[in-house]
Amino acid sequence: LIDALKGTHLWAEKYDRDQKDIFAIQDDITREIIEALQVKLTEGEQARIWSRGTENTKAHEKALESLEHFRRFNPDNVILCRKKAEEALALDPNYPFAVALLAWSHLIEVWNGWSKSPGESMKKAVELAKKTVELDDNYEGGHAILGSVYLIQKQWEKAVEEGERAVELSPSGADANGILGITLSYVGRPKEAISLLEKAIRLNPSSPNWLYHNLGRAQILVGNYREAITSFKRVIEKNPKHIPASFFLIVAYSLSNQDKEAKIQVEEYLKQRPSANIESWKKRSTFKNETDTDLFVNALRKAGFPETPPLPVPEKPSIAVLPFANISGDPKEDYLSDGITEQIITALSKTPKLFVIARNSVFTYKGKPVMVQQVGKDLGVRYVLEGSVQKSGDRIRITAQLIDAKTGNHLWAEKFDRDLKDIFAIQDEITKKIITSVHVKLTEGEQGRLYAKGTANLDAYLKASEASWYLRQSTKEGLLKAKQLAEDAIALDPNYPSAYNTLGMFYGISIWLGMSKSPADSLKRAIELSQKAIALDKSFAAAHVALGYWLTMARQYDKAISEGERAMALEPGSADVIQNYAMILTYAGRFEEAIPLFREALRLNPMPTNSYYRHFGLTLREAGHYEEAIAVTRKAIDREPNDLLANVGMTVHYTYAGRMEQARMAAKEVLRINAAFSADKFGKVIPMKDPAVTVRIVEALKKAGLK
């Protein structure tokens, strides 16, 4: 081995072998040369030890790859480290170096809070560390990993003992010296730690990053903050994703009073680890002396590092209604602002599609200046509604604005000026308008305004809105709940079109789910209720398209299409109207016309109900697009596994696609949801204009195992 710049010889060796197996000789000599190069160029003397315990060159190569991934110190590379170590052990199950690396891959996840199951990861690390020592008690790497296990378990004396044993076995081993240095930094001996870590850096020609980031942490403990910053920056320059160095750099900046840099570093770190927090780090901290832990914790707090884990944002739209500010100048008027806040919270809480933060939590912000984005983090919500109330003489002004807490963008804002005659009527009116706007922006799209039409009664509106949500679950329990709510809404306001239309949908959908004892009577009732809604409001597009759907089920296709076209003319931008009209066309056999309408409806409604996916899947299937039909219907089942109609549809999709194993599995799901399901009875409900289509559907269901 020659230094090309200086021309000096660094290493030379001669190999004499009996020529029995040329390939074995090649492997043997290759491994020895690689080892010699590592000693001279990258790892120092410890490289000679790593190949000990295996004759398998491939296993050794896999282990070296594992080590390279491990030293990058981020979650993704630790997973790759584990994979390569396992590959090495598949080639040689008793290779100590590979067993130690596998142990490290589990231990480092626990140490840094990366493991999803810390208890299980720790158990594996302990077992593997002990196995390494059992395989070769003279291998310093086994004692080093076992000492690190003891350190995390806070068995400090044992940790030091194993670390010293590792150095005794390999006095010139960089890793053994470095790992003992780490242990000493945690047990209150930082000066000795620095000495060992600096020695390890001298012993290892490549000076890996882990030595410098641990040196930096020890330098913090002796008050050498600027030297620590230099150590961490050296690591980050070589590996910007090095998480420990990025974390401890925050502490070093904070302790050296470089507050601006510390806060910037916090922001950068949280981009990599958004769930990081002081509470979880403190639990994992292995410092023997509490004063050392406090030093780091106080520095992190000073830098603005999160104290606790961020609250998880729920899957459904989440919202916090902040106390509306009383800007009338008279504290006695707080009852107005508090009253409207509480009413909005109560009303929103009746919307199953929303996750609403409780009153007690939001009222802690009353009278305080707030940052909306911080509120979102504190409460774990995506959206914040805030506003103000101002009374002047016999007039009242209420403002409200809906804000995306993640981006800070305003989604909606409105101002309401009213004469102060009946404060409760005003509260009802404005609450209803605000709730409608929230529904439009967050849950329903523009069709959310349809439920608000035709009633001034806030409670009736809320019940009808809630009923529509339960209807769309397409379950027996949801349907019965929707019926009761729709009837309650009608009792509160007998002239509310949306309530009648919703009740009509109960009767129609009950036929599909096999709940109706008399499908003919239920269909008749559905038609009558949609007609009642239209009689109350001829411009009510949702009622026209619902009537069209029920007329389709009555096999009156021309009348059905006419009602659908009427609805489209009234509400051309309504996603619900478009998708229901598309379904009317589907039953009439006009599949290719229906497909683009479904795509448009899905674009208009960012959070579609299951019926969109079920209906679109059916249309795609009958048009011959089986795989897309499967993918679309899967979305409905993933959202609601007990959706009977989606599972029925999926059974047919798989059968048409020739995927019979999956078809039979889907059929089992149908029977799980409804053990009495009958393919023949279901066929009688399907309102396809072409009877041959219905026959084919029923045959597909039977082929999959449904009777």
Helices and strands as residue ranges (DSSP letters): H 22-37, I 38-42, G 44-46, H 47-50, H 57-70, H 75-91, H 96-112, H 118-135, H 140-152, H 156-169, H 174-186, H 190-203, H 209-221, H 225-238, H 243-255, H 259-272, H 278-284, H 290-302, E 318-321, E 325-326, G 331-333, H 334-349, E 355-356, H 359-362, G 363-365, H 372-379, E 383-392, E 395-404, E 410-419, H 423-439, I 440-444, G 445-447, H 448-452, H 458-471, H 476-492, H 497-512, H 519-536, H 541-553, H 557-570, H 575-587, H 591-604, H 610-622, H 626-639, H 644-656, H 660-673, H 679-685, H 691-703
